[in-house]
């Protein structure tokens, strides 16, 4: 269930997808409220009320995915994440109150409640943007890491024991090396979820488990087997030459 809520199956944070639905629905509700004030047509009032209902239903999914993501967030992002969530709860409560008032024919009070809810939601969305752009929540932490285009030696072969993750470096970029019998694997050592050092993780069959939040990646292709990570690990081609382990970024296929 956590993998589903995180969006592991989707390859992107599910919360990012779902949160647009209540935002869009409540924005539409505000527009129809404005048209209803100008034109006083029953169709506009019905459209506004329906949009609020859609927003309330979809807010439940956005909240469930948001709480799941927040549970795996590290300081200093936890506090703004908590405030972001509480503000959204408040906004949802105000829109629910608005719907009740509308059903009781108190449309003016209902519109006021919607405006307050929309203001709260807007500030919550601002904090959500900070979580992404400032704290990099949900962002692929391997993005921007530069790996060699051609085969480069990163570690003597004799220094890589069997079944023990090892960190190698290339121009300041950490690379994970794993030997499994006769096979060698290489991938980005920085966990795509929250920058955990995969070389300090544990091997589980043909996968590596991050020591921070237990995201699990396939050694073969870097795919995410268990969340909370949603972005795969970049894998590298690996070979041995003259007693050295060499890696390079896979060439782009035509």
C-alpha positions as CSV (number, residue, x, y, z in Angstrom):
1,X,0.0,0.0,0.0
2,X,2.8,2.4,0.8
3,X,4.4,1.8,-2.6
4,X,1.1,2.7,-4.2
5,X,0.7,5.8,-2.1
6,X,4.3,6.9,-2.7
7,X,3.9,6.5,-6.5
8,X,6.7,3.9,-6.8
9,X,4.6,2.2,-9.6
10,X,4.1,5.5,-11.3
11,X,7.7,6.6,-11.4
12,X,6.7,9.9,-9.9
13,X,5.3,11.1,-6.5
14,X,1.6,10.3,-6.6
15,X,0.8,13.2,-4.3
16,X,2.1,15.6,-7.0
17,X,-0.5,14.2,-9.4
18,X,-3.4,14.1,-7.0
19,X,-3.0,17.5,-5.4
20,X,-3.8,19.2,-8.7
21,X,-7.4,17.8,-8.6
22,X,-8.7,19.7,-5.5
23,X,-6.8,22.8,-6.5
24,X,-8.3,22.8,-9.9
25,X,-11.8,21.9,-8.7
26,X,-11.9,24.6,-6.1
27,X,-10.5,27.1,-8.6
28,X,-13.3,26.3,-10.9
29,X,-15.8,26.6,-8.0
30,X,-14.5,30.2,-7.4
31,X,-15.0,31.0,-11.0
32,X,-18.5,29.7,-11.1
33,X,-19.3,31.6,-7.9
34,X,-18.2,34.8,-9.6
35,X,-20.3,34.0,-12.6
36,X,-23.3,33.2,-10.4
37,X,-22.9,36.6,-8.7
38,X,-23.0,38.3,-12.0
39,X,-25.6,36.3,-13.8
40,X,-27.5,34.6,-11.0
41,X,-28.2,31.5,-13.1
42,X,-28.9,28.2,-11.4
43,X,-26.5,26.4,-13.7
44,X,-23.6,28.4,-12.3
45,X,-24.6,27.7,-8.7
46,X,-24.9,24.0,-9.4
47,X,-21.5,24.0,-11.2
48,X,-19.8,25.7,-8.2
49,X,-21.3,23.3,-5.8
50,X,-20.4,20.2,-7.9
51,X,-16.8,21.5,-8.2
52,X,-16.6,21.8,-4.4
53,X,-17.8,18.2,-4.0
54,X,-15.1,17.0,-6.5
55,X,-12.5,18.9,-4.6
56,X,-13.5,17.4,-1.3
57,X,-13.5,13.9,-2.6
58,X,-10.1,14.3,-4.3
59,X,-8.6,16.0,-1.3
60,X,-8.9,12.7,0.6
61,X,-6.5,11.0,-1.9
62,X,-4.2,14.0,-1.9
63,X,-4.1,14.0,1.9
64,X,-3.4,10.2,2.1
65,X,-0.5,10.4,-0.3
66,X,0.8,13.6,1.3
67,X,0.9,12.0,4.8
68,X,2.7,9.0,3.4
69,X,5.4,11.2,1.8
70,X,5.7,13.3,4.9
71,X,6.3,10.3,7.1
72,X,9.6,9.7,5.3
73,X,10.8,13.3,5.2
74,X,13.8,14.3,7.3
75,X,14.4,17.6,9.1
76,X,14.4,20.5,8.3
77,X,11.5,19.7,5.9
78,X,9.3,18.0,8.5
79,X,8.0,21.2,10.1
80,X,7.0,23.1,6.9
81,X,5.6,19.8,5.7
82,X,3.4,19.5,8.8
83,X,2.2,23.1,8.4
84,X,1.5,22.5,4.8
85,X,-0.7,19.5,5.7
86,X,-2.5,21.3,8.5
87,X,-3.3,24.3,6.3
88,X,-4.8,21.9,3.7
89,X,-6.9,20.3,6.4
90,X,-8.2,23.7,7.4
91,X,-8.9,24.6,3.7
92,X,-10.8,21.3,3.3
93,X,-12.8,22.0,6.4
94,X,-13.8,25.5,5.1
95,X,-14.9,24.1,1.8
96,X,-16.9,21.4,3.5
97,X,-18.5,24.1,5.7
98,X,-19.2,26.1,2.5
99,X,-21.0,23.2,1.0
100,X,-23.2,22.7,4.0
101,X,-24.1,26.4,4.1
102,X,-25.0,26.3,0.4
103,X,-27.3,23.3,1.0
104,X,-29.0,25.4,3.7
105,X,-29.5,28.2,1.2
106,X,-26.9,30.4,2.9
107,X,-25.0,30.9,-0.3
108,X,-23.4,34.2,0.7
109,X,-21.9,32.7,3.8
110,X,-20.9,29.7,1.7
111,X,-19.0,31.9,-0.7
112,X,-17.2,33.6,2.1
113,X,-16.2,30.2,3.5
114,X,-15.0,29.2,0.1
115,X,-12.9,32.4,-0.3
116,X,-11.3,31.7,3.1
117,X,-10.6,28.1,2.2
118,X,-9.1,29.1,-1.1
119,X,-6.8,31.6,0.6
120,X,-5.6,28.9,3.0
121,X,-5.2,26.4,0.2
122,X,-3.1,28.9,-1.8
123,X,-0.7,29.5,1.1
124,X,-0.5,25.7,1.6
125,X,0.4,25.4,-2.1
126,X,3.1,28.0,-1.6
127,X,4.6,25.9,1.2
128,X,4.4,22.9,-1.0
129,X,6.4,24.6,-3.6
130,X,9.1,25.4,-1.0
131,X,9.2,21.7,0.0
132,X,10.1,20.9,-3.5
133,X,12.4,23.7,-4.5
134,X,14.0,24.5,-1.2
135,X,14.0,21.1,0.5
136,X,13.9,19.0,-2.6
137,X,11.1,16.7,-1.4
138,X,10.1,14.4,-4.2
139,X,13.1,15.4,-6.4
140,X,15.5,12.9,-7.9
141,X,18.6,13.4,-5.8
142,X,20.8,11.8,-8.4
143,X,19.9,14.5,-11.0
144,X,22.9,16.6,-11.9
145,X,25.4,14.0,-11.0
146,X,28.0,13.7,-13.8
147,X,29.3,10.2,-14.7
148,X,32.1,9.5,-17.1
149,X,31.3,9.2,-20.8
150,X,34.2,6.8,-21.4
151,X,35.4,3.9,-19.2
152,X,37.4,5.3,-16.3
153,X,39.1,3.3,-13.5
154,X,37.5,3.9,-10.1
155,X,38.7,1.1,-7.9
156,X,41.3,-1.7,-7.9
157,X,39.6,-5.0,-8.5
158,X,41.3,-6.5,-5.5
159,X,39.7,-4.0,-3.1
160,X,36.1,-5.0,-4.0
161,X,35.0,-8.0,-1.8
162,X,32.2,-10.3,-2.7
163,X,28.7,-9.4,-1.5
164,X,29.8,-6.1,0.1
165,X,28.6,-2.8,-1.2
166,X,31.5,-0.4,-1.8
167,X,31.7,3.3,-2.6
168,X,34.1,4.5,-5.3
169,X,34.6,8.1,-6.4
170,X,34.9,9.8,-9.8
171,X,35.6,13.5,-9.7
172,X,33.7,13.9,-6.4
173,X,30.7,11.8,-7.5
174,X,30.1,8.7,-5.5
175,X,29.5,5.4,-7.3
176,X,28.2,2.2,-5.8
177,X,30.1,-1.0,-6.7
178,X,28.8,-4.5,-5.9
179,X,30.4,-7.9,-6.7
180,X,28.0,-10.9,-6.8
181,X,30.1,-13.9,-7.7
182,X,31.4,-13.4,-11.2
183,X,29.1,-10.4,-11.8
184,X,29.9,-6.7,-11.2
185,X,27.3,-4.0,-10.8
186,X,27.7,-0.2,-10.7
187,X,25.1,2.6,-10.1
188,X,24.8,6.0,-8.5
189,X,25.6,5.7,-4.8
190,X,23.4,8.6,-3.8
191,X,19.8,7.3,-3.1
192,X,17.4,9.1,-5.4
193,X,14.9,9.5,-2.6
194,X,16.8,11.4,0.1
195,X,20.5,11.1,-0.7
196,X,21.1,8.1,1.5
197,X,24.5,6.4,1.0
198,X,23.7,3.1,-0.7
199,X,27.2,1.7,0.1
200,X,26.1,1.6,3.7
201,X,22.9,-0.3,2.9
202,X,22.4,-4.0,2.8
203,X,22.1,-6.5,-0.1
204,X,18.9,-8.4,-0.4
205,X,19.1,-11.0,-3.2
206,X,20.0,-9.0,-6.3
207,X,19.0,-5.6,-4.8
208,X,20.4,-2.9,-2.5
209,X,18.4,-1.5,0.4
210,X,19.0,2.2,1.4
211,X,20.0,2.7,5.0
212,X,17.8,5.8,5.4
213,X,14.3,4.9,4.5
214,X,14.6,1.3,3.2
215,X,14.0,2.1,-0.5
216,X,15.1,-1.0,-2.5
217,X,16.7,-0.9,-6.0
218,X,17.5,-3.7,-8.4
219,X,21.2,-4.0,-9.0
220,X,20.5,-5.1,-12.6
221,X,18.8,-1.9,-13.9
222,X,18.3,0.4,-10.9
223,X,14.6,0.1,-10.9
224,X,12.7,0.8,-7.7
225,X,11.5,-2.4,-6.0
226,X,10.3,-0.8,-2.8
227,X,9.6,2.8,-1.9
228,X,9.5,5.4,-0.7
229,X,11.8,6.1,-3.6
230,X,10.0,6.7,-6.9
231,X,13.0,7.5,-9.2
232,X,15.2,4.7,-10.4
233,X,19.0,4.7,-9.7
234,X,21.2,5.5,-12.7
235,X,23.1,2.4,-13.6
236,X,26.6,2.4,-15.2
237,X,28.4,0.0,-17.5
238,X,31.2,-1.8,-15.6
239,X,34.2,-3.8,-16.6
240,X,37.6,-4.9,-15.4
241,X,40.9,-4.0,-17.2
242,X,44.4,-4.4,-16.0
243,X,43.3,-5.1,-12.4
244,X,41.1,-2.0,-12.3
245,X,37.3,-1.7,-12.1
246,X,36.2,0.8,-14.8
247,X,32.7,2.4,-15.3
248,X,31.0,4.6,-17.7
249,X,27.6,6.0,-18.4
250,X,25.7,3.8,-20.8
251,X,25.9,5.3,-24.3
252,X,22.7,6.8,-25.7
253,X,21.1,4.5,-28.1
254,X,19.9,5.8,-31.5
